[in-house]
């Protein structure tokens, strides 16, 4: 009998474990001894936060990132074939969403392995919930182009799409480029377009606000180096 693939949520920052991770998830996680992770150091630290006595030395970790080959991923599933449960852990939030863990989940389905998603914080879903924008029809677009000219062109495309399809458009940026992203939105999107900035979700200094581009121009926020999600809807 094969093991189960657990999709294990992790905090989005230095928030309280008890406030965002259900007890049942914690109990299942600390019983697991095989983990496919985006960052081994982050996962080890997280496991010790869940259980100070967690047996790190008796646990196997398999690193998953953009350099991991399909052959390596296939090998990561061997413990499942041997009957052991395996947990997938992202760098932050839930695995498989804007995260390389999706490749493991896809392969698990191909091999008829049961996939179990655990409840936990998702910055993408929580930003939509709190935005007041269209939660019936939305799209997550990941990172936009780095170069300003290409980024502006893509922003206008997303704005047009949001108007035509009445679809909220979500995207993210590397935190130290947040200021440049906000400037491009305010300088090139329509004044009537609504913009939600959701920053440091679940943390003590959480900031979530939706307003028109016109009003944002009067009070531009400083969220430099803070993880954020942007949502626009024309």
C-alpha positions in Angstrom: 0.0 0.0 0.0 1.5 3.4 -1.0 1.8 6.3 1.3 0.0 9.6 1.0 1.3 12.9 -0.3 0.6 15.6 2.2 0.5 19.3 1.0 1.6 21.0 4.2 1.1 24.8 4.7 3.6 27.0 6.4 3.3 30.4 7.9 3.7 33.5 5.7 6.2 35.1 8.1 6.8 35.4 11.8 3.1 34.9 12.7 1.9 32.7 15.5 1.7 29.0 14.5 -1.5 28.5 16.5 -3.3 31.4 14.7 -2.9 30.0 11.2 -2.1 26.3 11.3 -4.9 23.9 12.6 -4.0 21.4 15.3 -4.8 18.5 13.1 -2.4 19.7 10.5 0.4 20.0 13.1 -0.3 16.5 14.4 -0.1 14.9 10.9 3.0 16.9 10.0 5.1 16.0 13.1 4.4 12.3 12.4 5.9 12.6 8.9 9.6 11.7 8.3 9.9 12.4 4.6 9.6 15.9 3.1 9.9 17.4 -0.3 10.8 21.1 0.4 11.6 24.3 -1.4 14.2 25.2 1.3 15.6 22.7 3.7 16.7 25.2 6.4 13.3 26.9 6.4 11.5 23.5 6.8 13.7 22.3 9.6 13.1 25.5 11.5 9.4 25.2 10.9 9.3 21.6 12.1 11.1 22.6 15.3 8.5 25.4 15.9 5.7 22.8 15.5 7.5 20.4 17.9 10.6 21.4 19.8 11.5 17.7 20.0 11.0 16.9 16.4 13.6 14.3 15.3 15.4 16.3 12.5 18.3 13.8 12.3 15.8 10.9 11.6 14.1 12.8 8.8 14.8 12.8 5.1 14.6 16.1 3.1 14.5 16.3 -0.7 15.1 19.8 -2.1 12.8 21.0 -4.9 13.6 24.1 -6.9 14.0 25.3 -10.5 17.2 23.3 -10.8 15.6 20.0 -9.7 15.3 17.6 -12.6 12.3 15.4 -13.5 14.4 12.4 -12.7 15.1 13.7 -9.2 11.4 14.4 -8.6 10.5 10.9 -9.7 13.0 9.6 -7.1 11.5 11.7 -4.4 8.3 9.6 -4.7 10.1 6.3 -3.8 9.2 6.6 0.0 5.6 6.8 -1.0 5.9 3.5 -3.0 7.4 2.0 0.2 4.4 3.0 2.2 5.7 6.1 3.9 3.8 9.4 3.9 5.6 12.3 2.3 5.0 16.0 3.0 5.5 18.8 0.5 6.4 22.2 2.1 6.7 25.5 0.3 9.0 28.4 1.4 5.8 30.3 2.5 2.1 29.6 2.4 0.6 26.6 0.7 2.5 24.3 -1.7 1.5 23.8 -5.3 0.2 27.3 -5.8 2.8 29.7 -7.3 5.2 27.1 -6.1 7.4 24.3 -7.6 5.5 21.7 -5.5 2.9 21.4 -8.3 5.4 19.2 -10.3 5.4 16.7 -7.5 1.6 16.7 -7.2 1.2 16.2 -10.9 3.5 13.2 -10.8 1.8 11.8 -7.8 -1.5 11.8 -9.7 0.1 10.0 -12.6 1.2 7.3 -10.2 -2.2 7.0 -8.5 -0.9 8.3 -5.2 -3.4 9.9 -2.9 -2.9 13.7 -2.5 -4.1 15.4 0.6 -4.1 19.2 0.8 -4.0 20.6 4.4 -5.7 23.8 5.4 -3.4 26.8 5.9 -2.7 30.4 4.9 -2.7 31.3 1.2 -1.7 34.9 0.5 -3.4 34.6 -3.0 -6.7 33.5 -1.7 -6.7 35.7 1.4 -5.9 38.8 -0.6 -8.9 38.1 -2.9 -11.1 37.6 0.2 -10.1 40.9 1.7 -10.0 43.0 -1.5 -13.7 43.5 -2.2 -12.9 42.9 -5.8 -14.4 40.1 -8.0 -13.9 36.8 -6.2 -16.1 34.9 -8.7 -13.7 35.5 -11.5 -10.0 36.2 -10.9 -6.6 35.2 -12.3 -3.2 34.9 -10.7 -0.4 36.1 -13.1 2.7 35.5 -11.0 5.6 37.9 -11.6 5.3 40.6 -14.3 8.3 41.5 -16.5 11.2 43.2 -14.8 11.9 45.9 -17.4 9.6 48.9 -16.9 8.5 49.2 -20.5 7.5 45.5 -20.7 5.9 45.7 -17.3 3.8 48.7 -18.3 2.7 46.9 -21.5 1.7 43.9 -19.5 -0.1 46.0 -16.9 -2.2 47.6 -19.6 -3.0 44.2 -21.0 -4.2 43.0 -17.6 -6.2 46.1 -17.1 -7.9 45.7 -20.4 -8.6 42.1 -19.7 -10.1 42.9 -16.3 -12.5 45.3 -18.0 -13.5 43.1 -20.8 -13.9 39.9 -18.7 -14.8 41.6 -15.3 -11.9 39.6 -13.9 -9.7 40.6 -11.0 -6.0 40.4 -12.0 -3.5 39.3 -9.3 0.2 39.6 -9.6 3.3 39.8 -7.3 6.7 41.5 -7.4 10.0 40.9 -5.7 9.6 43.0 -2.5 12.5 45.4 -3.2 10.8 46.3 -6.5 7.4 47.1 -5.0 7.9 50.8 -5.3 8.6 50.6 -9.0 5.6 48.4 -9.5 3.3 50.9 -7.7 4.7 53.8 -9.7 4.0 52.0 -13.0 0.4 51.2 -11.9 -0.3 54.7 -10.8 1.3 56.3 -13.8 -0.1 54.1 -16.5 -3.5 52.6 -15.4 -6.8 54.4 -15.6 -7.7 56.6 -12.7 -10.9 54.6 -12.3 -9.2 51.3 -12.1 -9.4 49.8 -8.6 -6.1 48.6 -7.0 -5.8 46.4 -3.9 -2.4 46.2 -2.2 -2.3 43.3 0.3 1.0 43.3 2.3 2.4 41.1 5.1 -0.8 39.0 5.3 -1.4 37.4 8.7 1.5 39.4 10.3 1.1 42.0 13.0 1.8 44.8 10.5 -0.6 43.5 7.9 -1.8 46.1 5.4 -4.7 45.5 3.0 -6.4 48.4 1.2 -8.5 48.8 -2.0 -9.0 52.1 -3.7 -9.0 53.7 -7.1 -5.8 54.6 -8.8 -6.8 58.2 -8.6 -7.0 58.0 -4.8 -3.9 56.0 -4.4 -2.0 58.8 -6.2 -2.9 61.1 -3.2 -1.5 58.7 -0.6 1.1 56.3 -2.1 2.1 53.7 0.4 5.7 52.7 1.2 5.9 48.9 1.2 9.5 48.5 0.2 10.9 45.0 1.0 7.5 43.8 2.3 5.9 40.8 0.6 2.8 42.0 -1.2 0.1 41.0 -3.7 -1.4 43.4 -6.1 -4.9 43.2 -7.6 -6.3 45.4 -10.3 -9.9 45.5 -11.6 -11.0 48.0 -14.2 
